[in-house]
Amino acid sequence: GLGSVAWQRAVLDEAHVIKGHRQATAQAAA
């Protein structure tokens, strides 16, 4: 249903933010 799609997208967006943050941290440390 629509709620399931919204939840799935929220999870994917959060995972993308975490991944991007890790990459930014790695670049700053390099």
N, C-alpha and C positions, 0 to 999 in steps of 0.2 A: 504494500500500500504506500500511499504518499508519505506517511510517517516513517516508514522503513527507509525510503529513499533519502529523506532529509537526515536521518540518523547516520546512514552510510556515508553521505557526503560530509557530514560534520566530522566523522572519524577520519576520513581521507584528508580533509583540510588540516586537521590537527597533526596528523602524521607528516604532512608536507611541511608544516611550520617547524616541527621538531627537526626534521631532516635538514631544512634550510639553516636552522640555527646552529646545528652541529657543523655544517660546512663553513659557516661564517666564523665560528669559533676556531676551527682548524686553520683557516686562512689567517686569522689574527695571531695565532700562536706560531705560525710558520715564520 
